[in-house]
Amino acid sequence: MIGTLDGVIDEDGADLLGERLSSLGAQEVEAFCAHLAGKVRALTGLPLEGRPVPDVSDEGRPPIPLVGDAYENLLYAVVAAGRGRYEAVLADPPAVEDEEWDAGQAELLVDVVATVLWDVAGLHWARDFDLLLSGLPDGGRWYDTYRGSAWKGAPGAYMRAAHTLDQALNDSAEWRAWWGQAGLRMIEVGVTVNADRNRERVERGKEIAKATFERDRSYFADRDPAGLAKLAAEEAAHIMGAIARALGMTPPPPLPSASR
């Protein structure tokens, strides 16, 4: 299936791979993801991290040692390059420095695989297959959130109030019991600001649920710190109500007292 990319990762190749993966059943998609993860796992056992590997983005500048996301992208770029180049790196790891890679574009491979895996099999790539993320502890959370604004930074008062409330919900035995009726390990919730209109979506997966809430730029308008704290509480109440309706759950309990 990786041969679909013809050794090059670009948007057209990623789209074609996505179409072919989407035509498969859930078990076949899971098997492909396990195979891809296995290919990457083999590379993590090689001395590749920290090597100054040439990349097309260098534009003639000396290559820099690859660590973090850049290192992970390189691993996927090597897999996407095809069997010949992949096996050459396995046989001689230092040779990875002898050619130019397009590691940045490797994110397209991960994105398309993650999308199809969720849509077809209801599984989460980062949590279930990603070699560098799937083994990380979740701290026992049932409610995992991320917030941000692509327009401007989210106000600090809002972020602090939301974080405090998120922690209180995770620590609450009453709320954990309420979530238990969903029969899922956790829910991942994202709130972003910069949409042209308000949108929201809640989806049930095989082991977790995912929810996204998009808000327009008026979301933080004319709010003083006290108003932003109130916004965080109103937001949590709305999110939990939407989750309950989408997943067929009973109405949620009252929010922890500190947030009301």
ABEGO torsion letter per residue (X at the ends): XAAAAGGBBBAAAAAAAAAAAAABBAAAAAAAAAAAAAAAAAAAABBABGBBBBBAAAGGBBBBBBBEAAAAAAAAAAAAAEAAAAAAAAABAAAAAABBBBAAAAAAAAAAAAAAAAAAAGBBAAAAABAAAAABBAGGBABBBBBEBAABBBBAAAAAAAAAAAAAAAABAAAAAAAAAAGBABBBBBBBBGBABBBBBBBBBAABBBBBBBBBAAAABGBBAAAAAAAAAAAAAAAAAAAAAAAGBBBBBBBBAAAX
